[in-house]
Amino acid sequence: MSFDPADLPPAALEFLTARHLATLTTLRPDGSPHVTPVGFTWDADAGLARVICSGPSRKARNAAETKRAALCQVDGGRWLTLEGTVEVVSDPARVADAERRYAARYRQPRENPLRVVLEITVTTVLGRI
């Protein structure tokens, strides 16, 4: 089933704030998928999913090159996939905001002076809630 990212049902919003991990899929330079487990946060007001990571990581390099990403969160029979365009952001204020959001959902992230935030502007939401 598909959902409007700007008008997710309450069950979807609850699912996106519960403490679950997800997979992030980006595309390598050869077009093959690169899939990694990540924590992420959902900002319903902005329509953004945020993933913090190290700037030199493969996921950040892929995101910078292809500008597309998908997150998939699964819990038993419930799942949501968030797809969209991605921007790699190194602005300290936006990285700090993403760290604060991550800490609220998961735990305080470790120090990382090379941290960036992948901001995914979600255009498509698929799933079963």
N, C-alpha and C positions, 0 to 999 in steps of 0.2 A: 504494500500500500504506500502511496506517496502522500506527503504532508506539505503544506505551505510553511516554509521556514518562519514566516512572520506571524503565523497563527497556529502554533503547535498546541495540541490538546493538553490538558493538565497532566495526564499520565505520562506523556512524552517529556514535559518539562520536569516532572519529578524524577524520571529516569535519568535525565541528563544532569541532575544535581546530586544524585546518589553516588556513593563512593564506588565507582567501577573504573577499570582500565579499559582501554580501547586499542584498536590497531590503527595506525596511520599508514596509508598507502600513498606513495609518491612514485614518480617514474624516473628510472635511471636514464642516463644519456642514450643507451641502446634501446629504450622503450620498454624494457622489462620492469615489472612492478618491484618496488622495494617496500616491504611491509615490516613495521616495527611496533612493539607494544609501547604505548604512551599513556600518560595521564593528560587530560585536557579539561578545559572549562568552556561552558556555553554562556554567552551573553545574549539573551533573548532580545534585549532592547536594540543592540547593534547588529544582530544577526551574525555574530562572529563566534567561531570556535577558536580557542587559543591553545597552542602547544609550546611549551618552553623547551629549548634544547641548546646545544652548543653550536655556535656559528659554523665551525668547520665540519660538523657532522654531515654524513651522506644525506640524511633527510633534509637538512637545511639547504645543502647544495642542489639537491634535486628540485626542491620547491622554488629556489631562485631561478633555476633554468626553465622548468616546465610551467610554472605558475598554476598548477592544478594539484589538488589533494583530496583524499577521502578519509574520513574517520569512521570506524565501525565499532559500536559498543554492543556487547552481547551479555545477556544474563538469562540462562535457561532458554525458554522459548521467546523471550522478549529481545528485540534488537532494533537498533537505529543506525543508519548510515547517513552521514552528513557529507555532502560533496560540494565543492566549489573552487573558487580561485584562491590562491594563497599568496601572501606577501611576507617576505622575511624582513622583520623589523628589528633594528638595533638601537633605536632611540631609547635612552636610559629611562625616561618616564614611562614609556609604554611597556618596556621590559619589567620595570618594577610593578606596574599595575598587573601584568600577567602573573608575576611571582606571587603577588598578594592574593589573587584569585585562586591560583594553584594551591597555596597554603590553606585557604579556606575550605577547599574541597578535599585535599589529600593531607599534606603535611608541609612544613617549611622546606623549600628546596635547598639543597646544599649550595654553598658559594660556588659561583662560576663566573669569572670575569669575561668569559667569551660567550656568555648567554645571549641568545636572541629569542624572539617570539615569532612563531609562525601564526599569522592571523588569517584564518580561512573565512572568507565571505561566503556563507552557505547559500547556495542557490537551489539545491535539491535535498530533500530528506525522504529517505525510504525506510520502511520498517514495519514491525509488528509489535504493538504494545498491548 
